Amino acid sequence: MDIQGTELICHPSVHTSEKQFICETCGKALTRKRDLQRHNRIHTGEKPFLCAICGKGFTTNRDLQRHNRIHTDEKPFGCEICGKAFSVQSNLRRHEMKHAGDKPFVCDTCGEAFTTEGRLQRHDRLHTGDKAFVCETCGEAFTTEGSLQRHGRTHTGNKPFVCETCGKAFSTQSHLRQHEMIHTGEKPFDCATCGKAFTRQSDLRCHEMIHTGEKPFPCATCDKAFARLSSLYRHEWIHTGEKPFVCETCGKAFTRKSHLCAHDMIHTGEKPFVCATCNKGFTRQTYLHKHYRIHTGE
């Protein structure tokens, strides 16, 4: 049978939603054999598609093609309304929803609306408390498979995402993208009320609550409420006395990972935030911003 005939046999499952190919590792069902093969690479860690420029590996050829645009600076997907260009089509679609104000996926529990179904599904788990993805090393559970994979790197120390400008490495691609904005000065998420710009959409959402006064995450112990779930978690440690972030060098413990990272630099001598004017280095970005005022006279 030729390739076209094979594809014709597989094609009806797209219409019937039949998922006959089952992952033996996690039980996930997929409609096509090649989808199962791609999915299996999540479990095996196989990355057969290598970048010819930097050697980075990817699980699919499509991911490699998207990555190549980092080297070429190609942004083929342009917004017809404002002209802003993107390297990935899905980023363009999310951007276009800002112009349209379109958030078609609405939470049945609290009414919050989202631009994608995936974001709604992740949000739903806040209400259900469903954490189906469990770390085999420490037993911690997560609401998404991606969160589990990112957590796994805290045990392995793996930081596969490297900044091409300064060489700093990160455990997640999102952290790398946020870091790269330090070099580019890019702040793509604008507040529609006051115009303030942010490097992360989550920071924008929290900022918008300043205007709305919304604080959807209340503390069960003292009834104090927070705009961010992470802020609630940190606040709860005041009641429990928990300090989960411990320095491996001296044993000092902290309630925030950022405080531990800043503390670690005392031992390493690292000063990653460098002044572009005089090259003086700092352990924290806030210290660098304060230092800039010497040059600007603010």
N, C-alpha and C positions, 0 to 999 in steps of 0.2 A: 504493500500500500504506500502511495506517495505521501509527502508531507501535507499536501493540501487535504487529502482524504482523512488523514489523522486529525487535523485541526477541525474538520467538519464534524467528526464523531464527538470530539471534546466540546465543541461549541454549544450544543443544546443545554449543557449544564449551566451556562451563563443565564439562560432564560428560566430554567426550572429552579435555580438556587440550590441544586443538588450539590452536596459536598461529600464526595465519596472517597477522598484521599485523607486519611487520618494520620496525624503525627503520633508515632509510637512513644515519644518522650513526654509530651504534655497533653495529648488528646485533641489538639486543635484540628478542626476539619476544614479542608480547602477544596475548591472546585476543580482545580487542575493539578496534574502530576508535577509540572514544572513549578507551580506555586508551592507545593509541598517541599520540593527540592530546595527552593530558595529559603523557605521557612526553617528547614533543618539546619541551615548554616547558623541560625541564632544559637542553637544548642552546641554545634560542633566548633563554632568560632572560625569556620573556614571563610577566607576572604580571597577568592581566586582572581579578582579583577584588580590589577595593580596599576597605579599611576606611573607613567613613564618618566615623569619629571621628579617626583619626590619619593616614590616607592610605596606610598600609602596604599593599603589594601581595602577592598570593598566587597560586600556580599553579592551585589548585583551590578551589572554593566550600567544600568541607569544611574545608580549612585556614583559610579566612577565618572560618567559624563557630566553630572552636576558638579562634582569636585573639580573637574578640569577647568571649569569656568573661573575658579579661584585664581588659577595661573594665567588664564587669558583675559580675565576681567570682563568676560562676555556677559551681558545682561539682555537676553533676547526678548524678555517679556515686559512690554511697556504699558503703563496705564494710559488709556485714551483720554482720561479726564485731566490729569495733572502732569503726565509725561514721565513720572518716576518709573525707573526700570528695575527689573529683578532678574536674578539668575535662575530662579525656580518658579515655575508657573503657579504652584500652590501659594507661594508668597504673594504673587500678583492678585490671585483671587481673594485672599484675605484682605489685602490692601483695598481692593475695589469695594468691599463690603463697608469700609469706613465712609466712602463717598455716599453709598446707598443707605447707610444706617441699617443694613440688613443683618439681623441675627435671628434666623429662622428656627433655631433649635432651642426650645424653651423647657426649663426644668418644671416638672409637674408639682414638685414639692414646694419650692420657694419662688418660682416665677422668673428666676434669672435666665437671661437669654444668651446664646452663644452663636458664633459664626460657623462652627463646624460641629458635626455629630460627635466626633471623637472627644472634643472638649466638654460637651454635655455629658457624655458617658463617664469621663473622669470626675466631673463635678458631682454626678449622682452618687458616687461612692463616698462622698463626704457625708451624705445623708444616711446611706445604708451601712457605712462602716465596713464594707466588703474589702478585705485585703487577701486576695487569692494567691498572691505571688510571695512565696516564703524563701528566705535566704537559708541555704543548707548549712552555712557555716555558723551563723549566730541565732537563727530562728526568727529574725525580725521579718515582719510581713509588710507588703506594699500593695497599693491599689492598682498599679500598672506594671507590666512586664519591663518597660523601659526604666522605671524607678528601681526595680530589683537589679537590673543589669548595672545601673550607675552605682548602686550601693555595693555591689560585688567588688567594684574597683577599690573600695576603701579597705578591703581585706587583701587584695593582690597588690595594691599600690600602682596599678597600671594607669598611666596617663597618656593615652594614644593620640590626643589632639594637641598639636604643637603650633604655636604662633610663628608664622613665617617671618615676622618682623623682628622679634626679640628672642625667640627660641623657648619661651616659657611654655610648659606643658600642662594640660588639663585633663581631668578624668571624663568630662562630658563635652560634647560639641557645642552645646548652648553656652557653657562657661567660656569656651574659646571665643565664640562670636561676641559675647559681652566684652571680653578682654580686648578684642581687636578694635572695638569702638573707642578705646582709650587712645589708640594710635590714629584712627581716622577722625575722631571727634563726632562721629555719627550718632544722632539721637532721633530714630525714626518714628517714635510714638509721641504724638502731640496731643495735649489736652485741649478739647474742643471749647472749654470754658475760658481758660486763661492763657492758653498758648504755650505753656511750659512743656519742654520736650524731655523725653526719657529714652534711655538705651534699652529698657525692657518693658514689654507690655504689662507685665505684672506690677511694675513700679507705677505705670500710668494708672492702672485700675485702682491701686491703693491711693494714689494722689487724688483721683476723682472723688473718693469718699470724703476728702476734706471739704469739697463743695457740697456733697449730698448729706454729710454727717453720718453716713452709714457705717455701722460697726457690727457686722453679722456674726462675729465669733465671740460669744460671752464665756467668761470663766465660771465654771460650776461651783467654785469655792467662794469667791468674793463678788461675783456678778459684774466685775469689770469687763468691758467689751473691747474688741480689737478689730481693726480693719483687715488684718492678715491672720491666717491660721497659724503661720510660723511664729508670729508675735504672741499668740495665745499659748503655744507650746512653751516658748521661752518664759512667759509670765508664770506658768504653772510650776516651773522649777523653783520659783520663790517660795511656794507653799511646800514643795517636796524637799527642797534643799539639794536637788540633783544638779551635779555639774559633770555632764557626760563627756566633755572634751578635755582629755588629759595629755599633758606634755610628756613625751617619751623620754626626754632628757632629764628633767628635774622633778616630774610628777605633779606639777601644779595643775589644778583643774579649773575649767571655765564653763560658763553656761552657754557661750556662743562659740561656734567654730571659728568665726572671724577673729575673735579675741585670742584664741589659741594660735591661729596663723600669725597674727601680729606678734604674739609672745615668742613664737619659734624663731623669729628673726633676731631676737636678742642672742640666741645661741649660734645662729648661722651667720649673723652679720649682714644678711641680705637686705638690700634697700631697692626694691623693684620700681618705685615711683620716682622718676628722674625729671628734674626741671629742664625743659628744652632751652632755656636761656643760659643757665650757668652750670648745668650738669650735676647739681647737688642732688643726692639721693635721699629718699625717705621710706620708712617702713609702711606708712599708710597714705592713701590717696588724700585724705582730709588734711594731713600735714603738708602735702605738696600744694594743695589749693591755698592754704594759709600763706605758704612761702611765696606763691605767685604775686601776692599783694605787695611784696617788697619791690618787685619789678614794675607792677602796674600802678602803684601808688593808691590803690583803692582803700 
